[in-house]
Amino acid sequence: MSTKGFKASAARFVVAAALVCGLIGLTVPGVHAATWMDPYLDQMVSWGIMRGDINGNLEPERNITRAEFVSMVNRAYGYTEIGPNPYQDVATTDWFYEDICIARNVGYFSGMSNTVAAPLSPLTREQASMLIGKNMMLKEGTGETLGFNDSRQFSDWSRHMIDAVAKEGVISGYTDGSFRPQQNVTRGEVAVMLSKAIGTPIQEAGVHSLGGVYGNLTINEPGVTLKDTVVNGDLYVSGGIG
């Protein structure tokens, strides 16, 4: 069991006893282009995870930066504890200063090196897979990855996590059988990935009888009691609880 969180996996996980947890959601209005990503973008906004620009535009087709990504992950999992900043390219005046420090403190973000975070650089598909996989506490496989026809292009550090995240259904390849690990990932694609990883969040304190939950259930702050709930997926009590 990780000290950062807890994951319970089962085909049918029955929560009959009380779980004391919770999630505080922020609702931020936003607009977006009409695309296949609409349901996921709407969820990200309603859950307070994704925010638009000054005009409310979510810019789903724009490549996401590393700083934007960790800010979304921190909100999704309730991470708030700030740690030290070793990065020379992250200043206390930067909007992403706290989020980078939080992500490093939690342990899922380590930068490009010990002193370089590259916060404004675009995020690649293999980097996104690795970071989300760490937050889902997935176990990396062993042996050769055969699920995609370009698997030999995967970086050594991402190879087995890509396989694990893909098997969870969080990310998929393209119709030609490729994964394209070095291709930049867009804000809309990240919205889809995070929505699938989180599944159903608990956003208000109190007693929740959810009945059947199909997919994951994620709880990240104290204040929620679950009962009479069947989770056909994974139950996450996030490290954001502390």
N, C-alpha and C positions, 0 to 999 in steps of 0.2 A: 504493500500500500504506500502510495506517495504521500509525503507530508504536505504537498501542494493541493491535493484533492482526493476524491474517491470516485471510483467508477464501479457500478454494479451492472453486470451483463446477464441477460437471460432471454429466452424466447418469450416467456411470459413472466414478468416480474410483478408480483402482487404486493402493493404497499398497503398493508392493513393497519400497521401501527403508525404513530405520528412521526413525521420527519420534520424537524424544526429547521427551516431554511427560508430563503426568500430572494426576491429580485426586485429592485426598484427600476422601473422603466421610465425613460424620457421620451416624450412624444414631440417630434419636431416636424412641422409641416414641410412638404417638399413636392416637387413636380418632376416628372421624368418622361422620356420618350416612350411611346407605345411599342413595346417589344415583347418577346417571349419571356423576358426577365421580369415583367411587371409584378407578378404575385410575390416574387422574392424581394424585389425592391420595396414594395409596399410593406412587407413584413419587417424589413430592416429599419424602415422609417418609424413604423408603429412601435417597434421594440426599443427605439431610441439608440440604435446601433449605427445607423447611417444618417449622415446629414448632408444637405445640399449646400450650394454656394449662397451668396447674398440674395439671389433671386429665386432660390429654392430648387435650382437645377441640380439633379443628382449626377449628371454626366456619366451615365452607365457605360458608354463606349470609350471613355478615356482610360489610359493605363493608370493603374493605381500605384502610388508611391509606397515605399516601405514604411514611412511615417504614418500615412493614412491607414495602412493595413493594421499596424499595431494599435492605433487608436480605436479602430473598430473592434478588434479582438479584446482589448481591455474592457470596453463597454459591454461586449457580449458575455464575458465571463466574470465581470464584476471585480476586476483587478484594480486596486487603488493604492497599494503600498509602494511608495517611491524609494528607490535604492540609490546608491552612488552612481555618478556618471563618469565613465572612463573615456568617453568618446571626444576626440578633438573637434569633430564636425557637428557637435550638438551643444549649442549655447543656452544659457539659462533664459535668454530672451526669445528663443524660438518657440513657436506655438506647440511644437511636438516634444519639447523638453521633458515634461512630466511623463508623457506616454512612453517615450523611449526608455526612460529610467525605470518605469513600472515594468515594462516588458522584460527588461534585462534582470530586474530583481526577481520576477516570477521564475525566470529561467528558460522561457521558450524562445527568447531572442538573444543572439550573441554578437550581432554585427558582422561586418565583413572581415574584421580583424579585432584585436584587443583594443584598438584605439580609433577605429573607423566604423561608424554605423551606416553611412550612406543613406540618410533618411529621405532624401529627395530623389533617389534613384528609383526607377521602375522595378516592380517585383515580378519575378518570373514564375512560371507555373510550377516548377519544381521547388522553388523557395516557398511559395504559398502552401504547397502540399506538405512540406516539412513542418512549417509553423503551425498549421491547423492540426496535423497529426500529433504534434507534441501536446497541444491543448486537449485533444481527445484522448490522450494517454494511450495511443495505439501501440501495439507491439509490432516492431519491424520484423519482417520475415527473413528467411535465410535462403541461400542458393540463388540461382539465376532468375531474373524477372522476365517472364515470357508473355505478359499480357498485352504488350504493345510492340509493333514492328520496329520501333526506333529505340528500344530499351537500352541498346548499347551506347546511346547518346546521353543517358542519364549520368549525372555526376555520382561518384562513389558514395557521397554522403546522403544523397537523396533516393537512391535506387530502391531500397526496400521500403521506405516510408511511402513513396508514390504507390507502390503495390498495395500497401495496407490501406491507404486513404481511398484508392480506387475500389477496393473490395468492399469498403463501407458505403460506397455509392455517393461519396461526397464530391468526387471529381471524376470525369470520364474523358476518354480520348475522342478522336475525330473519326469520321466515317471511313477514312482510308486506313484505319488501324493504328495511326500514330498518336503519340501523346504530346510531342513538341515541348520538351522540358524547358528549353531556354527561351521560349516565346513569352513575351510580357503578358500579364493577366490584367483584365480590365476591372473597373469598379463594379460593373454589373456581374461579371463572373464571380468575383469575390462575394457579392451579395448572395448568389446562388449557393456557393460553397458553405458559407457560414450558416445560412438558413438550414441546409441539410444537416450540418454538423450539430447545431443546437437542437433542432427538432421543434419541441414545444417548450418555451420558457415559462417560468412562474414569475409573474410581474407584480403581484400584490401579496402583502402579508395576510395571514388568516388561514382558515381551514379550506382546503381544496379537495373536492371529490371529483376527479376528472373522468372516471369511468375508464374506457379504453383509449389509450394513447398509442398511435401508430407511428413508430419512429422513436427518436431519442427524446428524453425529457431532461432539461437542464435547469438547475437551481444554483444560484450563486451568492445569495446573502441570507443571513438569519431572518426569521420572521414568518415562515410559511409552514403550515402543517398539512401533510398529504395523508389521505386515507381513502379506502375503497377505490384504488387506482391500479389499473393493469397497464404496464408499459411493455409493448411489443418492440423492444429495442434496447437501448442502453440508458441507464439512469446516471446522470452526472451531478454530483454535488461538487461544485467548482472550488478551485483553490481560492477564489475570491472571498469565500466565507472566512478564511483565515484559520 
